[in-house]
Amino acid sequence: MFETLFLADAVLALPAMAAALVLGGRASGTERRLRRWLYITAALVAARLVVACVILSGGMVLADSRLLVQVPLAVLPVAWAVWKPGRTAAHVGVSGVLLSVWWLFVPFGPQDTVYVLIGSVAALAMIAGLSTGLGRWRRSGSRVSRMPWLSAAFLLVPALALVLGSQANAVPGGHHHSAAGEVSVDQLTGPRDREPDLRLTLTAARKTVRLASGRTVDALTFNGVSPGPEIRARRGQLVEVTLVNTDVEEGVTVHWHGVDVSNAEDGVPGVTQNAVRPGERHVYRFVPNRAGTFWYHTHRDALDSVERGLFGALIVEDTRETAFDGIERTLFTHQWPAGDSSALAFGRDDRPTRYTADAGRPVLLRLINSSAEPRRIRIGGTRFTVAAIDGNAIQGAEPVGPGTDLLLAAGGRYDITFTMPDGPVTLDYSGNQGSAALAFSPDGKAKPADLSDGSLFDPLTYGSGALSAPDSYDRTYDLRLDDGFGFSQDGFGFVSSLINGRLYPAVPTLEVTEGDQVRVRIANRGVNDHPLHLHGHRVRVLSRGGEPATGSPWWTDTLNIAPGEVFEITFTADNPGIWMDHCHNFEHAANGMIMHLAYTGVSSPYSADDMPD
């Protein structure tokens, strides 16, 4: 619904701007022609006001910039012009509409609201003064007076905003460099004083990978395969991984997605280490403190390198549990760059695939989304239980009916379990026309069934044992995610990547002190999903759209925020360092949807020029 409203507002803004420009040209004409275009402009502005009021139904955080700045800038001057038509009133009305459209497509954060209002009102006052003065000047008959002074004056406003925006986005904002008395990131390492319980090497190299359909990928691999080798460890074990880069020119790191490693082991170039160049190596040491399904991937040039294959599964088992006595599969949902097109696949299976699963046996499927977009996974043929989200076990989990769909965030994971029935069980992608689908059956011969979209699984109400919200918070932050124009990757363009009106490196760092209880409200006011991923911490969802979480405590590290959704989350600042907090759609991250969570007293010696995306 809200995606449609955001688009409707943008669509209405364009004809409103066109009508306003015509109105400006008619301002010196007859009163009849002036009134006609005034009424057309007023109708379009009123329609925008109605849309903004409907958006308000989702909460003020979704509509505040529209209702406090954008719409009033157009409504009030146009209303004045309708009430008292005239040349100056029309010019001010035109300027108000154009400023309103400007601030729609060049969003600003709540921290800038007062400055935007003051600057906009000053611009309108300037236009009113110029219009009055020019009217008197032109009556003198001077040829110079008939030049487009008003148009030039109005263009100064966006020009100034562009200059200021360029300078703001050039400010180093990601992390702090070393200063006396601070703890450096490279001191926050995993254990170095004992032998590892698990030691292995990951070698990154270029290689052609063949998908099940026969299509080939110019891939990047770990140990010659993609997805990379599955790593299995036990909770509390010391894991040592040596990364070797053979010939990946872009450089490589390894980020342990969802594992709360020590900061120096996080694998973020430019923040926690330098990228590993061809011929170099780097050693990671960490102790996973939670059992569950996790994964690893490069964080250098991730937009391209993860898509091409630099990722793999990391499974952490609980020391108190015996090995799972059943059928277990780890399934990546991935979109491969295969030639001139792309291929959706489960792992490398980009065509219908059959598995044998004896009836009556327990089945555990670990689903990991390594692609950039959220994936709606359809499951048919049996009831199943969602046992864990992002490696966090769900309390009081009960089976859901066949036909229940799972929305898997980019970077997110679901563990699902079921007892194999006598008939087939099918998994496929919504909207994938069956090209990548899996069928489990007792004889291994059943084809994937045709499935249609079913009801969507909702973690907000699933399970039991919900926790009450903390009584107080040490830090509170508001994040508004917008679409709009901004400076990104050394250019100015339209991006779906703004946080509080800013792009990295101008996005302010979230600052915390160890032990802080932190609350963050996040509102998506754009038309794209944003899977936000906070490194080094798991977060608990308190509410969505004002509705409190009532099921099992919903712990996550990668939260998909759809258009119009407003989430409240909380976490404890219990892992000192400088941590990335970014959209896991790597295109959005590359465009600038990156910020940092920085602990007081921690600095980084690494260069922002080596940032990951």
C-alpha positions as CSV (number, residue, x, y, z in Angstrom):
1,M,0.0,0.0,0.0
2,F,2.6,2.6,1.1
3,E,4.8,1.8,-1.9
4,T,1.9,2.8,-4.1
5,L,1.3,6.0,-2.1
6,F,5.0,7.0,-2.3
7,L,4.9,6.5,-6.1
8,A,1.6,8.3,-6.4
9,D,3.1,11.3,-4.6
10,A,6.0,11.4,-6.9
11,V,3.8,11.0,-10.0
12,L,1.5,13.9,-8.8
13,A,4.6,16.1,-8.1
14,L,5.7,16.1,-11.7
15,P,2.5,17.5,-13.3
16,A,2.2,19.9,-10.3
17,M,5.6,21.2,-11.2
18,A,4.7,21.4,-14.9
19,A,1.4,23.3,-14.1
20,A,3.3,25.6,-11.9
21,L,5.8,26.5,-14.6
22,V,3.0,27.3,-17.0
23,L,1.4,29.4,-14.2
24,G,4.6,31.3,-13.9
25,G,4.5,32.1,-17.6
26,R,0.9,33.2,-17.3
27,A,1.5,35.4,-14.3
28,S,1.6,38.6,-16.3
29,G,-1.3,37.6,-18.6
30,T,-5.1,38.1,-18.3
31,E,-6.7,37.3,-15.0
32,R,-8.9,34.5,-16.6
33,R,-5.8,32.6,-17.9
34,L,-4.1,33.1,-14.6
35,R,-7.0,31.7,-12.6
36,R,-7.3,28.7,-14.9
37,W,-3.7,27.6,-14.2
38,L,-4.0,28.5,-10.6
39,Y,-6.9,26.2,-10.2
40,I,-5.1,23.3,-12.0
41,T,-2.0,23.8,-9.9
42,A,-4.1,24.0,-6.7
43,A,-5.9,20.8,-7.6
44,L,-2.7,18.9,-8.0
45,V,-1.3,20.3,-4.8
46,A,-4.5,19.4,-3.0
47,A,-4.1,15.8,-4.3
48,R,-0.6,15.7,-2.9
49,L,-2.0,16.8,0.5
50,V,-4.6,14.0,0.4
51,V,-1.8,11.4,-0.4
52,A,0.3,12.8,2.5
53,C,-2.6,12.5,4.9
54,V,-3.2,8.9,3.9
55,I,0.6,8.2,4.3
56,L,0.1,9.6,7.8
57,S,-2.0,6.5,8.7
58,G,1.3,4.6,8.9
59,G,2.6,7.0,11.5
60,M,4.0,10.5,11.6
61,V,7.5,9.2,10.9
62,L,6.5,8.2,7.4
63,A,4.8,11.6,6.6
64,D,6.6,14.2,8.7
65,S,8.7,15.8,6.0
66,R,5.7,15.9,3.6
67,L,3.3,17.4,6.2
68,L,5.8,19.7,7.9
69,V,7.7,21.0,4.9
70,Q,6.9,19.7,1.4
71,V,3.1,20.1,1.2
72,P,2.9,23.4,3.2
73,L,5.5,24.9,0.9
74,A,3.1,24.4,-2.0
75,V,-0.3,24.6,-0.3
76,L,0.1,27.9,1.6
77,P,1.5,30.0,-1.3
78,V,-0.9,28.5,-3.8
79,A,-3.9,29.1,-1.5
80,W,-2.8,32.7,-1.1
81,A,-2.6,33.1,-4.9
82,V,-6.1,31.6,-5.3
83,W,-7.5,33.9,-2.6
84,K,-5.8,37.0,-4.0
85,P,-4.7,36.4,-7.6
86,G,-1.9,38.6,-8.8
87,R,1.5,38.6,-10.4
88,T,3.5,38.4,-7.1
89,A,1.2,35.9,-5.5
90,A,1.4,33.6,-8.6
91,H,5.2,33.8,-8.6
92,V,5.4,32.9,-4.9
93,G,2.9,30.0,-5.6
94,V,5.1,28.7,-8.4
95,S,8.2,28.9,-6.2
96,G,6.4,27.1,-3.4
97,V,5.4,24.2,-5.7
98,L,8.9,23.9,-7.2
99,L,10.5,24.0,-3.7
100,S,8.0,21.3,-2.6
101,V,9.0,19.1,-5.5
102,W,12.7,19.8,-4.9
103,W,12.5,18.6,-1.3
104,L,10.5,15.5,-2.3
105,F,13.2,14.3,-4.7
106,V,16.2,15.6,-2.6
107,P,15.2,14.3,0.8
108,F,16.5,15.7,4.1
109,G,16.8,14.2,7.5
110,P,15.0,15.3,10.7
111,Q,18.2,17.0,11.8
112,D,17.8,19.4,8.9
113,T,14.1,20.2,9.1
114,V,14.5,23.6,10.8
115,Y,17.2,24.8,8.4
116,V,15.2,23.6,5.3
117,L,12.1,25.5,6.5
118,I,14.1,28.7,7.3
119,G,15.9,28.5,3.9
120,S,12.7,27.8,2.0
121,V,10.7,30.6,3.6
122,A,13.6,33.0,3.0
123,A,13.7,31.9,-0.7
124,L,9.9,32.6,-1.0
125,A,10.3,36.0,0.6
126,M,13.2,36.7,-1.8
127,I,11.0,35.7,-4.8
128,A,8.1,37.9,-3.5
129,G,10.5,40.9,-3.1
130,L,12.0,40.3,-6.6
131,S,8.6,39.9,-8.2
132,T,7.4,43.2,-6.7
133,G,10.6,45.1,-7.5
134,L,10.8,43.7,-11.1
135,G,7.2,44.6,-11.7
136,R,8.0,48.2,-10.9
137,W,11.3,48.1,-12.9
138,R,9.6,46.7,-16.0
139,R,7.1,49.5,-16.0
140,S,10.0,51.7,-16.8
141,G,10.4,50.0,-20.1
142,S,14.0,49.0,-19.6
143,R,15.1,46.1,-21.9
144,V,17.4,44.7,-19.2
145,S,14.5,44.5,-16.8
146,R,12.8,42.0,-19.0
147,M,15.6,39.4,-18.6
148,P,14.5,36.2,-16.6
149,W,15.7,37.5,-13.3
150,L,13.1,35.5,-11.3
151,S,14.1,32.2,-12.9
152,A,17.8,32.9,-12.3
153,A,17.0,33.7,-8.6
154,F,15.1,30.6,-8.1
155,L,17.8,28.4,-9.6
156,L,20.2,29.7,-7.0
157,V,18.3,27.7,-4.3
158,P,18.9,24.1,-5.8
159,A,22.3,25.2,-7.0
160,L,23.3,26.1,-3.5
161,A,21.8,22.9,-2.2
162,L,23.8,20.9,-4.7
163,V,27.0,22.6,-3.6
164,L,26.3,22.0,0.1
165,G,25.3,18.4,-0.6
166,S,28.5,17.7,-2.5
167,Q,30.6,19.1,0.4
168,A,28.6,17.3,3.0
169,N,29.1,13.9,1.2
170,A,32.8,14.6,1.0
171,V,33.1,14.8,4.8
172,P,34.9,11.7,6.2
173,G,32.2,10.2,8.3
174,G,32.6,6.4,8.6
175,H,35.0,6.0,11.4
176,H,37.6,7.7,13.6
177,H,41.3,7.6,13.2
178,S,43.6,6.8,16.1
179,A,44.0,9.4,18.9
180,A,46.0,9.3,22.1
181,G,44.4,7.3,24.8
182,E,42.0,5.4,22.5
183,V,41.8,1.6,21.9
184,S,42.6,0.7,18.3
185,V,40.4,-1.7,16.4
186,D,43.4,-3.9,15.7
187,Q,43.8,-4.5,19.4
188,L,40.3,-6.0,19.7
189,T,41.3,-9.4,18.4
190,G,40.1,-13.0,19.0
191,P,42.1,-15.2,21.5
192,R,45.8,-15.3,20.6
193,D,47.0,-17.2,23.7
194,R,45.9,-20.8,22.9
195,E,45.8,-23.4,20.2
196,P,42.7,-23.3,18.0
197,D,40.1,-26.1,18.1
198,L,39.5,-25.8,14.4
199,R,42.0,-24.6,11.9
200,L,41.4,-24.3,8.1
201,T,42.4,-22.3,5.1
202,L,40.2,-20.5,2.6
203,T,41.9,-19.8,-0.7
204,A,40.1,-17.2,-3.0
205,A,40.7,-17.6,-6.7
206,R,39.0,-17.0,-10.1
207,K,37.4,-20.0,-11.7
208,T,34.6,-20.9,-14.1
209,V,31.7,-22.5,-12.2
210,R,29.1,-24.6,-14.0
211,L,25.5,-24.5,-12.8
212,A,23.2,-27.5,-12.9
213,S,21.6,-26.4,-16.1
214,G,24.9,-26.2,-17.8
215,R,25.2,-22.5,-17.8
216,T,28.6,-21.2,-16.7
217,V,29.7,-18.3,-14.4
218,D,32.9,-16.4,-14.5
219,A,33.1,-17.0,-10.8
220,L,35.2,-16.2,-7.7
221,T,35.6,-19.2,-5.4
222,F,36.9,-20.3,-2.0
223,N,38.9,-23.5,-2.3
224,G,37.9,-24.0,-5.9
225,V,34.1,-24.2,-5.2
226,S,31.2,-21.8,-4.9
227,P,29.4,-21.7,-2.6
228,G,32.6,-22.2,-0.6
229,P,33.2,-25.1,1.7
230,E,30.7,-25.5,4.6
231,I,32.5,-24.7,7.9
232,R,31.2,-26.6,11.0
233,A,32.3,-25.6,14.5
234,R,30.9,-26.0,18.0
235,R,29.9,-23.2,20.2
236,G,32.8,-22.0,22.3
237,Q,35.5,-23.5,20.1
238,L,38.4,-21.3,18.9
239,V,38.2,-21.2,15.1
240,E,41.3,-20.1,13.1
241,V,40.8,-19.4,9.4
242,T,43.7,-18.3,7.1
243,L,42.5,-16.4,4.1
244,V,44.8,-16.6,1.0
245,N,44.2,-14.6,-2.1
246,T,45.5,-16.2,-5.2
247,D,44.4,-13.9,-8.0
248,V,41.3,-11.9,-7.0
249,E,42.4,-8.5,-8.2
250,E,39.7,-6.6,-6.3
251,G,41.0,-7.9,-3.0
252,V,39.3,-10.2,-0.5
253,T,38.2,-10.2,3.1
254,V,36.0,-12.6,5.1
255,H,33.1,-11.3,7.1
256,W,31.4,-13.8,9.5
257,H,27.8,-12.8,9.0
258,G,25.8,-13.0,12.2
259,V,28.6,-14.2,14.4
260,D,29.5,-11.7,17.1
261,V,33.2,-11.9,16.6
262,S,35.8,-9.5,18.2
263,N,36.0,-6.3,16.1
264,A,39.4,-7.0,14.5
265,E,38.1,-10.3,13.1
266,D,35.0,-8.7,11.4
267,G,36.5,-8.6,7.9
268,V,35.6,-5.0,6.8
269,P,38.3,-3.4,4.7
270,G,39.0,0.2,5.6
271,V,37.6,-0.3,9.1
272,T,38.9,-3.5,10.8
273,Q,41.6,-4.5,8.3
274,N,43.1,-3.8,4.9
275,A,41.9,-5.9,2.0
276,V,43.9,-9.0,1.2
277,R,45.5,-8.5,-2.2
278,P,46.7,-11.2,-4.6
279,G,49.6,-13.1,-3.1
280,E,48.7,-12.0,0.5
281,R,47.1,-13.8,3.4
282,H,45.3,-12.8,6.6
283,V,44.5,-14.9,9.7
284,Y,41.1,-14.7,11.6
285,R,40.5,-16.0,15.1
286,F,37.1,-16.0,16.7
287,V,34.9,-18.0,19.2
288,P,31.3,-18.3,18.2
289,N,29.1,-17.8,21.3
290,R,25.8,-19.0,19.8
291,A,24.8,-22.1,17.9
292,G,22.9,-21.7,14.6
293,T,23.1,-21.1,10.9
294,F,25.5,-18.4,9.8
295,W,27.5,-17.7,6.7
296,Y,30.6,-16.0,5.5
297,H,31.3,-13.8,2.5
298,T,33.8,-11.2,1.3
299,H,33.2,-7.6,2.2
300,R,35.5,-6.1,-0.5
301,D,33.7,-5.1,-3.6
302,A,30.8,-7.1,-2.3
303,L,28.3,-6.0,-4.9
304,D,30.2,-8.0,-7.5
305,S,32.3,-10.5,-5.6
306,V,29.5,-12.0,-3.5
307,E,27.3,-12.4,-6.5
308,R,30.1,-14.2,-8.3
309,G,30.6,-16.7,-5.6
310,L,32.8,-15.5,-2.6
311,F,30.5,-16.9,0.1
312,G,29.8,-20.1,2.1
313,A,28.0,-21.5,5.1
314,L,29.1,-21.5,8.7
315,I,27.2,-23.9,10.9
316,V,27.7,-23.6,14.7
317,E,26.5,-26.6,16.7
318,D,25.7,-26.6,20.3
319,T,28.1,-28.5,22.6
320,R,25.3,-29.9,24.6
321,E,23.4,-31.4,21.7
322,T,24.0,-34.7,19.8
323,A,24.4,-34.7,16.1
324,F,21.1,-34.2,14.2
325,D,19.7,-37.7,13.4
326,G,17.9,-37.0,10.2
327,I,18.2,-35.4,6.8
328,E,20.0,-32.0,6.8
329,R,20.5,-29.7,3.9
330,T,22.0,-26.2,3.7
331,L,20.4,-24.3,0.9
332,F,21.6,-20.9,-0.5
333,T,19.1,-18.9,-2.4
334,H,21.4,-17.1,-4.9
335,Q,21.2,-15.1,-8.1
336,W,24.2,-15.9,-10.3
337,P,25.5,-13.6,-13.1
338,A,25.3,-16.2,-15.9
339,G,26.3,-14.6,-19.2
340,D,24.1,-11.8,-20.3
341,S,21.3,-12.8,-17.9
342,S,21.1,-14.0,-14.3
343,A,20.1,-17.3,-12.9
344,L,18.1,-17.9,-9.6
345,A,19.3,-21.1,-7.9
346,F,19.3,-23.1,-4.7
347,G,23.1,-23.3,-4.4
348,R,24.1,-24.1,-8.0
349,D,20.8,-25.9,-8.8
350,D,19.1,-23.5,-11.3
351,R,16.7,-26.1,-12.6
352,P,14.1,-28.5,-10.9
353,T,16.0,-30.9,-8.6
354,R,15.0,-34.1,-6.9
355,Y,16.1,-35.4,-3.5
356,T,15.5,-38.7,-1.8
357,A,14.1,-38.4,1.8
358,D,12.7,-41.5,3.6
359,A,9.2,-41.1,4.9
360,G,9.1,-40.7,8.7
361,R,12.6,-39.2,9.0
362,P,13.1,-35.7,10.5
363,V,14.3,-33.1,8.0
364,L,16.3,-29.9,8.8
365,L,16.7,-27.3,6.0
366,R,19.0,-24.3,6.6
367,L,17.9,-21.6,4.2
368,I,20.4,-18.7,3.6
369,N,19.8,-15.9,1.2
370,S,23.0,-14.8,-0.4
371,S,21.4,-12.7,-3.1
372,A,20.7,-9.0,-3.1
373,E,16.9,-9.1,-2.9
374,P,14.5,-10.6,-0.4
375,R,13.3,-14.0,-1.6
376,R,9.8,-15.4,-1.0
377,I,10.2,-19.1,-0.5
378,R,7.1,-21.2,-1.1
379,I,6.8,-24.6,0.7
380,G,4.2,-27.1,-0.1
381,G,3.4,-30.7,0.8
382,T,3.8,-30.7,4.5
383,R,3.4,-28.8,7.7
384,F,6.7,-27.4,9.0
385,T,8.2,-25.6,12.0
386,V,10.4,-22.5,11.8
387,A,13.0,-23.5,14.4
388,A,15.3,-20.5,14.1
389,I,15.7,-17.0,12.6
390,D,19.3,-15.8,11.8
391,G,20.7,-18.5,14.1
392,N,18.4,-17.6,17.0
393,A,16.2,-20.5,18.2
394,I,12.4,-19.7,18.5
395,Q,10.7,-20.4,21.7
396,G,7.3,-22.2,21.6
397,A,7.6,-22.8,17.8
398,E,4.6,-24.7,16.4
399,P,4.0,-26.2,13.0
400,V,2.5,-24.0,10.3
401,G,0.3,-25.3,7.5
402,P,1.6,-26.3,4.1
403,G,1.4,-23.4,1.7
404,T,2.9,-20.9,4.2
405,D,5.5,-18.8,2.6
406,L,8.8,-17.4,4.1
407,L,10.2,-14.0,3.2
408,L,13.9,-14.4,3.5
409,A,15.8,-11.1,3.8
410,A,19.0,-10.6,1.8
411,G,21.6,-12.0,4.2
412,G,19.0,-13.6,6.4
413,R,18.5,-17.2,7.4
414,Y,15.7,-19.5,8.4
415,D,16.0,-23.0,9.9
416,I,12.9,-25.1,9.2
417,T,12.1,-28.6,10.3
418,F,9.5,-31.2,9.4
419,T,8.9,-35.0,9.4
420,M,9.1,-36.3,5.9
421,P,5.6,-37.4,4.8
422,D,4.7,-40.2,2.4
423,G,4.3,-37.7,-0.5
424,P,6.6,-35.1,-2.0
425,V,7.6,-31.8,-0.4
426,T,8.4,-28.9,-2.7
427,L,10.4,-25.7,-2.2
428,D,10.5,-23.0,-4.9
429,Y,10.9,-19.2,-5.4
430,S,7.8,-17.1,-5.8
431,G,7.7,-15.7,-9.3
432,N,10.4,-17.9,-10.6
433,Q,8.3,-20.0,-13.0
434,G,9.6,-23.2,-11.5
435,S,13.1,-23.0,-13.0
436,A,14.7,-23.4,-9.6
437,A,12.7,-25.7,-7.4
438,L,13.4,-28.7,-5.1
439,A,11.4,-31.8,-4.5
440,F,11.9,-34.2,-1.6
441,S,10.2,-37.6,-1.9
442,P,10.7,-41.1,-0.5
443,D,11.7,-42.5,-3.9
444,G,13.5,-39.4,-5.1
445,K,11.5,-39.5,-8.4
446,A,8.8,-36.9,-7.7
447,K,8.9,-33.6,-9.7
448,P,8.5,-30.3,-7.9
449,A,4.8,-29.5,-7.6
450,D,3.3,-26.3,-8.9
451,L,2.9,-23.9,-6.0
452,S,1.1,-20.6,-5.7
453,D,1.8,-17.9,-3.2
454,G,0.3,-18.7,0.2
455,S,0.0,-16.8,3.5
456,L,3.2,-15.2,4.7
457,F,4.9,-16.3,7.9
458,D,5.0,-13.5,10.5
459,P,7.8,-13.6,13.1
460,L,6.2,-10.8,15.0
461,T,3.5,-13.2,16.4
462,Y,5.1,-16.6,16.0
463,G,6.1,-18.7,19.1
464,S,5.7,-17.7,22.7
465,G,7.6,-16.1,25.5
466,A,7.7,-12.5,24.3
467,L,9.9,-10.1,26.5
468,S,8.7,-6.8,27.7
469,A,10.5,-3.7,26.4
470,P,13.3,-2.3,28.5
471,D,12.2,0.4,31.0
472,S,14.7,2.9,29.8
473,Y,17.4,3.4,27.1
474,D,20.8,5.0,27.3
475,R,20.7,5.9,23.6
476,T,17.8,6.5,21.2
477,Y,18.2,7.0,17.4
478,D,15.7,7.6,14.5
479,L,16.6,6.4,11.0
480,R,14.5,7.4,8.0
481,L,15.3,5.5,4.7
482,D,14.4,7.5,1.6
483,D,14.7,7.4,-2.2
484,G,16.0,10.5,-3.9
485,F,18.8,12.4,-5.6
486,G,22.2,12.5,-3.9
487,F,26.0,12.4,-4.5
488,S,27.0,8.7,-4.7
489,Q,30.1,7.0,-6.2
490,D,31.5,10.3,-7.4
491,G,28.3,11.3,-9.2
492,F,24.9,12.9,-8.7
493,G,22.0,10.7,-9.4
494,F,18.8,9.0,-8.1
495,V,19.4,6.3,-5.5
496,S,17.4,4.2,-3.1
497,S,20.0,4.6,-0.4
498,L,19.5,7.7,1.8
499,I,19.7,7.5,5.6
500,N,18.3,10.7,7.2
501,G,18.9,12.5,3.9
502,R,22.6,11.5,3.7
503,L,24.8,9.0,1.9
504,Y,28.0,7.5,3.2
505,P,30.4,9.0,4.2
506,A,28.1,11.9,5.4
507,V,25.8,9.6,7.4
508,P,26.4,10.4,11.1
509,T,27.9,7.6,13.2
510,L,25.8,6.1,15.9
511,E,27.9,6.5,19.0
512,V,27.5,4.2,22.1
513,T,29.3,3.4,25.3
514,E,29.9,-0.2,26.3
515,G,26.9,-1.4,28.4
516,D,24.4,1.0,26.8
517,Q,20.9,-0.2,26.1
518,V,20.1,1.2,22.6
519,R,16.7,1.8,20.9
520,V,16.5,2.5,17.2
521,R,13.3,3.4,15.2
522,I,13.7,2.7,11.5
523,A,11.1,3.9,8.9
524,N,11.3,3.0,5.2
525,R,9.8,5.9,3.2
526,G,11.0,4.6,-0.2
527,V,9.8,2.0,-2.7
528,N,12.5,-0.7,-2.2
529,D,13.1,-3.2,0.5
530,H,16.1,-2.6,2.7
531,P,17.6,-5.5,4.7
532,L,19.6,-3.7,7.4
533,H,22.5,-5.6,8.9
534,L,24.3,-4.6,12.1
535,H,27.7,-6.2,12.4
536,G,28.9,-7.6,15.8
537,H,25.4,-7.6,17.5
538,R,22.1,-9.2,17.3
539,V,19.0,-7.0,17.7
540,R,15.5,-7.6,19.2
541,V,12.5,-6.4,17.4
542,L,10.1,-4.5,19.7
543,S,7.4,-3.6,17.3
544,R,6.4,-3.2,13.7
545,G,4.1,-0.4,12.6
546,G,3.3,0.2,16.3
547,E,2.2,-3.4,16.9
548,P,4.3,-5.0,19.6
549,A,6.1,-8.3,19.1
550,T,3.9,-10.9,20.9
551,G,5.5,-14.2,19.9
552,S,8.9,-15.6,20.8
553,P,11.5,-12.9,21.3
554,W,12.4,-12.0,17.7
555,W,16.2,-11.8,17.6
556,T,17.8,-11.0,14.2
557,D,20.9,-9.6,12.6
558,T,19.4,-8.8,9.2
559,L,16.0,-7.1,9.3
560,N,14.1,-6.7,6.1
561,I,12.3,-3.3,6.1
562,A,9.7,-3.1,3.3
563,P,8.3,0.1,1.9
564,G,6.1,1.8,4.6
565,E,7.3,-0.3,7.4
566,V,8.4,1.2,10.7
567,F,10.3,-1.0,13.1
568,E,11.5,-0.4,16.7
569,I,14.5,-2.5,17.7
570,T,16.8,-2.7,20.7
571,F,20.2,-4.1,21.4
572,T,22.9,-4.0,24.1
573,A,26.2,-2.4,23.3
574,D,28.3,-5.3,24.6
575,N,30.9,-5.8,21.8
576,P,33.4,-2.8,21.7
577,G,34.6,-1.7,18.3
578,I,33.6,0.2,15.2
579,W,30.9,-1.7,13.4
580,M,29.3,-1.4,10.0
581,D,25.5,-1.0,9.9
582,H,24.3,-1.2,6.3
583,C,21.8,-2.4,3.8
584,H,22.6,-5.9,2.7
585,N,21.4,-5.2,-0.8
586,F,25.0,-4.5,-1.8
587,E,23.9,-2.1,-4.6
588,H,22.2,0.1,-2.0
589,A,25.3,-0.1,0.2
590,A,27.6,0.8,-2.7
591,N,25.4,3.8,-3.4
592,G,25.9,5.0,0.2
593,M,23.4,3.2,2.5
594,I,26.2,2.6,5.1
595,M,26.7,4.0,8.6
596,H,28.8,2.9,11.6
597,L,28.2,2.1,15.2
598,A,31.2,3.3,17.1
599,Y,32.0,2.8,20.8
600,T,33.5,5.7,22.6
601,G,37.3,5.3,23.0
602,V,37.7,3.1,20.0
603,S,39.5,4.2,16.8
604,S,40.6,2.7,13.5
605,P,44.0,3.0,11.9
606,Y,42.7,1.9,8.5
607,S,42.0,4.0,5.5
608,A,38.5,4.9,4.4
609,D,39.8,4.6,0.8
610,D,39.7,0.9,1.3
611,M,36.0,0.8,2.2
612,P,34.1,-2.4,1.1
613,D,31.4,-1.2,-1.3
